[in-house]
Amino acid sequence: MLPTTGLSDSAAGFLTVAALVAALALVHAPLGDFMARVYTSERHLRVERVLYRAAGIDPEAEQRWPVYARAVLGFSFVSVLFLYAFQRLQHWLPLSLGFPGVPAPTAWNTAISFVTNTNWQSYSGESTMGHLVQAAGLAVQNFTSAAVGMAVAVALVRGFTRHRTERIGSFWVDLVRTCVRILLPLALVAAVVMLLGGVVQNLSGPTAYTTVAGGTQTITGGPIASQEAIKELGTNGGGFFNANSAHPFEGPTAWVSLFQVFLLLVIPFSLPRTFGRLVGDKRHGLAVLGVMGVLWLGSVTLAVWAEVTGAGAVPQAAGAAMEGKEVRFGEVLTGLFGASTTATSTGAVNGAHDSLTAAGGGVAMLNMMLGEVSPGGTGSGLYGLLVLAVIAVFLAGLMVGRTPELLGKKIGRHEVALVALYVLATPTLLLVGAALTVGVPSLLGASVQQSGAHGLSEVLYAYASAANNNGSAFAGFGAATDYQNVALALAMVFGRFVPMLLVIALAGRLAAQAPVPVTAGTLPTHTPLFASLVTVVVIVVAGLTYFPALALAPIAEALS
């Protein structure tokens, strides 16, 4: 937490969260408005025109939703192949630090992980990846995977704003503009701030350092600040070091760690403003922001409370739940970071999530199970919440006998079918994947060392993280086996692209509709009442799906 000498844990937590909220509020409108201008601009920058010519792209040619979807899949597939080859051929590349090529199962899992914005890591970065693979492979995917999510979100918004058309924009234009105009400038500023805060940026290899006790320790340097910036800003989460943001080279001070929380929240919390601008009514953006804010603040409150109170016999005996936490951060900042990184699709950590209290770990797990819409990842949080808003409109229409409408578009049978498939996709991947690991004794023994409720929590957390493209983990789970590398990679692929394709298809159906005029029977979808309904839908949909599993794992552990 921030320096709070003489303050109680409660006061320190309040001031830390208040400072973060104030910073997010300060940039919400200008950043949201800027992103809206980026996606509606009719002008192409010179560097963008060069990229279009080099790739043979006509930036004026917009796409129907099947073409947009194929572009997303094609770009992502090529990215996976490129990153896989980059890792496998590492020993032939410069700046490899003498590391061999990454083993095939790990390279395949990592390539899929970074392209899907999951950034799951079953390896130690400082002892596996050279500087070129880190900077030109992993960091580049941090930009492009975040941009893909934002492009799909914008395509869905166009579905609401356009009428009687098959076109939902150009994926290539959305991708390039997001990287060039939004992510690159923001990441540059963030990297400079972190450099000033002590985050390392160099090309040094393993170097011997003198420890406080007078011994020596060999630590690898590298281009860390530049990767750290986009790691948080793009809600990616993959760390240069195995310890991630708990490592002093990635998170040297408390204020740098708090700045990293700001970075991972700033785009997801600003996109509702962009949404309001694009649909022509800022009140709709405020309603979305309200849902995200309530869910995030609730999870932060519960997580910080769980860590500060340190429920359980062992933390009570020790006087604090500090095992697995950095003393320079403390329980408050660890709880805030943990709740925020799982409420988004980031997955970065500044402490060991396996060492969170049972209740604190349960909050982190539930954040992912909610679909990471509080506020979710870059783009994925916005389109995920809009899909749940469609469900809320449909349910409200059933209750009051009105035709379901959202932003002037009818929600009919086909739209509801797409939304239902979206809602079912991730829970199916999560629960089936976890059930297979738990149900096969050989798989369970190879990956889980803990017995009882905590062992089940480790399995559930791993598949919640993979299927929801988060990337954090309970470190006690052994993910480096061939089976888990393949199974988790499949969960990441289907957890990313099945919902994404359904969203693009929904955008196409909405864009083809004629506008529905507002009448006395139209349900207002920009009011606090509707925002409350969406919040309840988010909680109930996840609660009904996952409550039995949660009851057997973190809830049972917390009550034991």
Sequence and secondary structure as in RCSB ss.txt:
>XXXX:A:sequence
MLPTTGLSDSAAGFLTVAALVAALALVHAPLGDFMARVYTSERHLRVERVLYRAAGIDPEAEQRWPVYARAVLGF
SFVSVLFLYAFQRLQHWLPLSLGFPGVPAPTAWNTAISFVTNTNWQSYSGESTMGHLVQAAGLAVQNFTSAAVGM
AVAVALVRGFTRHRTERIGSFWVDLVRTCVRILLPLALVAAVVMLLGGVVQNLSGPTAYTTVAGGTQTITGGPIA
SQEAIKELGTNGGGFFNANSAHPFEGPTAWVSLFQVFLLLVIPFSLPRTFGRLVGDKRHGLAVLGVMGVLWLGSV
TLAVWAEVTGAGAVPQAAGAAMEGKEVRFGEVLTGLFGASTTATSTGAVNGAHDSLTAAGGGVAMLNMMLGEVSP
GGTGSGLYGLLVLAVIAVFLAGLMVGRTPELLGKKIGRHEVALVALYVLATPTLLLVGAALTVGVPSLLGASVQQ
SGAHGLSEVLYAYASAANNNGSAFAGFGAATDYQNVALALAMVFGRFVPMLLVIALAGRLAAQAPVPVTAGTLPT
HTPLFASLVTVVVIVVAGLTYFPALALAPIAEALS
>XXXX:A:secstr
    TT  HHHHHHHHHHHHHHHHHHHHHHHHHHHHHHHH     HHHHHHHHHHT  TT   BHHHHHHHHHHH
HHHHHHHHHHHHHTGGGSTT TT     HHHHHHHHHHHHTT    SS GGGT  HHIIIIIIHHHHHHHHHHHH
HHHHHHHHHHH  S SB   HHHHHHHIIIIIIHHHHHHHHHHHHHTT  B    EEEEE TTS EEEEE  BHH
HHHHHHHHTT    SSTTGGGSTTT  SHHHHHHHHHHHHHHHHHHHHHHHHHHT HHHHHHHHHHHHHHHHHHH
HHHHHHHHHT SHHHHHHTS  TTB TTTHHHHHHHHHHHHHHTT    SB GGGS HHHHHHHHHHHHTTSTTT
TSTTHHHHHHHHHHHHHHHHHHHHHT   EETTEE  HHHHHHHHHHHHHHHHHHHHHHHHHHHSHHHHHHHB  
 HHHHHHHHHHHHHHHHTT     TTB   SHHHHHHHHHHHHHHHHHHHHHHHHHHHHHHHS      TT   S
SSHHHHHHHHHHHHHHHHHHHHHHHHHTHHHHHH 
